[in-house]
Amino acid sequence: MFPQSFAALTAVSADGSVSREVVTLSEADLPADGVLVEVLYSSVNYKDGLATTANGKVARISPLVPGIDLAGVVVSDDGPFPAGTSVLAHGHDLGVSRHGGFAKYARVPGDWLVEMPTGLGARDAMTIGTAGFTAALSVVQLEEHGLEPGHGPVLVTGATGGVGSVAVAILARKGYEIAASTGKADAAEFLKELGASQVLAREELSGEGKPLQSTRWRAAVDCVGGQTLANVLAQVEYGGAVAASGLTGGAALPTTVMPFILRGVSLLGVDSVQTPISRRRHIWSRLGDDLKPASLDRLTREIGLGDLPAALDAILAGQMLGRTVVSLGGA
């Protein structure tokens, strides 16, 4: 039976500021349409932080229950999956213009739901979460471009963040040689435990550089953008590729056409928000199998709803290591 009330974290915009608070909601506060899901876990993503700040320009409604991903159990029988089915959802408008995963219950359009793949439970699925799905898409697109283990080192920038850390773990599982770039000097051991063979300081890639530089990488997963991405493109071997998904280093790309027309380098854009459901379900099935990250436990810390404000501040400040999952089990 659906409870009369349940806990949620809300973000409320007023007078140019946003307040975050754990509140009590009822079924009437949820969207009228969609499949009712009891949420077991969500996760903390950079976009969640942006959705709870005045300058984030992400949230489209107020009050908003943030949380761009969730994993749980179907409660209602009015969707594509019967009650009791374990499911997950992420992207689309979840946690942006529709209440998301930072609540004990959510209503989610049926065609946004992915049945939980064999090999994953709700907690592991949210350890992977939106960030890990983005990492998996990045690796898949590089492999579709021809990347294989043994072809040369693969660089991951922003490697201690959500996308970067899971990308390192996935690449390690598949047998790649990995170089990890980070601004956290004390994170080298963490990245090596995930599978990186070498760790670079962020400054090696963030300064102004020539349009073409000595080649160092067969391919790269870039989570940073800006000058870092420009330097990565300038260092990729002939015919290599870079899968780009982030802009923490800036949205501008100060490069030239030379890496593309003289070395045949490809820049592959990675978007996880609007990925078609058929591809989304296929990638998730692989995340329970050959793309399942190594060392999931090393990637993860678990928090509750009351810990979320501090966690959201930390991810915006670049202070978060690996992945943070939010338990809704007792909410």
PyMOL commands that set and color helices and strands:
alter all, ss='L'
color gray80, all
select helices_A, chain A and resi 27-29+46-51+110-112+122-144+162-173+185-194+203-206+226-235+258-262+277-287+296-299+305-316
alter helices_A, ss='H'
color red, helices_A
select strands_A, chain A and resi 6-14+17-25+35-43+69-74+86-90+105-108+114-115+154-156+178-182+198-201+217-222+236-244+266-269+300-303+323-327
alter strands_A, ss='S'
color yellow, strands_A
deselect
rebuild
show_as cartoon
